Amino acid sequence: VYSSDLELCKRFKHIIISEYIQNPLLYEGRKFHLRMYILINCDATWSFWERGKAMTAKLPYKKGDWTNKGIHDSHGETTPKDIYFPEDILPKDKYEYVYQQMRIILSAVAKIIMPHVKCYEESKYCCEVFGIDFMLTDDYIVKLIEINAEAGYGAKNEDKTKYKQYCSEYFDWFYKESLLSKLFRESVMMKRNVKNKKKNNFKQGRVLLKRNTASKTYLFADKEKDRKSTRLNS
């Protein structure tokens, strides 16, 4: 235990001590972390959005000078431009390797969070989006840094075209995966199925009616034939 750790113990009631990541993957020479998103529904289902943004440190990374926040702290305000994940960060052949690790981590996260997910009294079907902060090592190992209740994001560049697309994809994902949207889609599908079933029943009824009418006509015709043949024989 270092003297600085003892000082922290005196200053704070609860502290977390963890191993420092000394081989971070760098973006243009700077340390960064990823802000990703997980949506958790009250029915114990969850979804991970495979898009995110990177937040960099202010200064180029170097080992040492550990108290220099400009080197080791990554934040939105120290990020010079919009950096999108995965396209601005990963080579394409690393996409699935990194995503697979993230899914494993988030499945464990969801299990921890799920027992504490409760809706407000006026809502039976709730969900929440959490901001997940990841770091990557230089050999593409994923590290979970923290989970944030506030999942906001913003844009830095003047040309907002890519940012608008990013936002559009985010809300498409939210609409697709949120519980209320799922229930709405299911109810629509049920109504369509009932409607289609009624149509099918009506069509089947018409077919049966035609068949019955035809069989009765044939039966009537056969009886007439029998009567005629009887008369001729007599």
N, C-alpha and C positions, 0 to 999 in steps of 0.2 A: 504494500500500500504506500503510495507516494504522499508527501506532505500536503500537496494540493487536494488530494482525496480526503484527507483528515479535515482540512479546512472546510470543504464542501459539506461534510457530515455535521460540522458545527453550525453552518449557516442554514442548512435545509433539513426539514424533517424526513423527507423521502428523496433519495437520489437513485439514478440508474447508472451503473458503470458497465460499459461494453467495450469490446475490442475495436480499435480504430482500423478502418479499411485503408490500408497503405498502398494498394495497387488498383485504384479506381480507373475505370475506363474514362478517357478524356474526350472532350469535344473542343477542337481547336486549341488544345493544350490546357484546357481548364477542367476542373472537377465539376461534375453536375449530378443532379438527381432527377428522376422522372416523376411527374405527377400523372397517375393513372386513376381509373374509376371503377368502383364496384357498386352494383345496385343490389340491395337485399330486400326481398318481399316478406310480408308477414306470414306467408304460407310456407316458409322455409325453402323457397327457391331463391337463387341468386344468379347474377350475370356479371361478367367481366367485359368491359369495353376495351378492345385491343388497340386503342389510340391514346395518345397522351402528348405531353409537352415536356421539354427539358428545361431545367433551371440551372444556370451555371454560377460559378464563383466569379468574383470581380477580377482576380489576378490569376496568372498561369500557375499550374500546380507544381509543387516541389515538396519532397519529403523534408520535414523539419519545419522550423518556425511555426510550431503547432498552435500557438496562440494568435496567429495572424488570421483574423476572420476573412480578410480579403482573399486569402488563398484557400481556406478550408470550409467556409460557409457558402452554400449555394442558395440563392433566393431569386424571386421574380425581379426585384429592383436591381439586382446585379447582373441580370441577363441582358445582353445587348440587343438581341433580336429574337423573333419567334423561331423556335427549334422544335420541329414536330417528330414525334415517335410513331412508328419505327423508322420512317424513310430517311430522316436526317441523321440517324444515330447508327443503325445496324446495317451491315451487309445483308443482302437478301438470304444468303445461305444460313444465317444465324437466327432468322425470324422464329422458326418453329422451336428451336432449342431454347430460346429465351422465353417464348410464350408458354411452353410446357412447364418451365420452372415457376412462372408467375401463377399459373392455374393451380399447381400443387400448393403453393403458399396460400393463395386466396381461398382454397377449399378448407384449409385449416382455420383461416381467419373467419370465414363464414360460420363455421361450427362454434367458434367462441362467441361471436356476436349474436347468433340466432336466438339463444334463450332470453336475451335482453331486448328483443324487438317487440314492441307493443304499440298498438294503434291508439290514437286519441279516441275518446268515448264516442264522438260523432262519426267516426269512420271505422268500417269493418275491414277495409282493404287498403292497407298503407304500404309504403315502401320508402326507402331512403338511399341516397347516393353518398358514398364516402369517398374522400380523396385518399388514394394510396400512394405513398412515396417510396420508390425503389431506388436502389443504386446498382450499378453493374461494375464488376471487376474487369480488369483488362483481358481476362480469359472468359468473359461473358457469363459469369456466375451471378445470379440475381440475389440481392440482399434486400429484405424488407426493413425500411427505416422507421416509418410511423404511419398511423392511420388518422386521417383528419375528418372531423364531423362536417367542416365547411369544405365544399368541393368546387369553389369558384376558380375562374380562370379569365384571362384577358388577352388582348393583342397589343403588340408593340409596333409592328410595321405599318406604314401609311397605306400600303395596298392591302386592303382587307379581303381580297378574293379568296385566298386560301383559308383564312380564318373563318369566313362565312361558310365555306364548305365543311370545315372542321366542326363548327357549331351545328350545322345541318345534320351531319352524321351523328353527333352526340344526341340530339333530340330524337332522331330516327331510332337510335338504339334504345333510348329511354322509353319511347312510345311502344316499341316492340316488346320490351322485357318487363315493364312495370305490371304489377298484378292487376290493377284496374283495367288497363288496356287489354290484358289477356282475357279477363272476364267479359269485357265488352265484345271482343272478337268472338269468344265462345258463344255468347248469347245471340250474336248476329248469325253465326253458323247454325245454331240450333233452330232459329227462326227460318233460315233458308232450308234446312233439312225438313222441317215440318211442312213448309210450303211445297217443297219438291215432293215430299211424301204424299201430300194431298193431290198434287198434280198426277203423280204416278198411279195413285189409287183410282183417280177419276179416269185416267187412260185405260187402266186395267179393267175397270168396270165397263167401259164402252166396248172393249174387246170381248169381254165375257158376254155382254148383252148381244153383240153381233153373232158370237158363236152360238149362244142359246137360240137366238132367233133363226139362225141358219139351220141348226139341228132340228128345231120344231118344224121348219119348212120342209126339210128333207123327210122328217117323220110323217108329216101330213101327206107329202107326195107319195111316199111308200105305201101309206094306207089307201090312197086313191088308186094306186096301181093294183093293190090286192083286190079292192072292190071290183074294178074293171075286169080283172082276170077271172074273178069268181062269177061275174055275170056272163062272161063269154063261155065259160065252161058249163054253166047251167043251161 
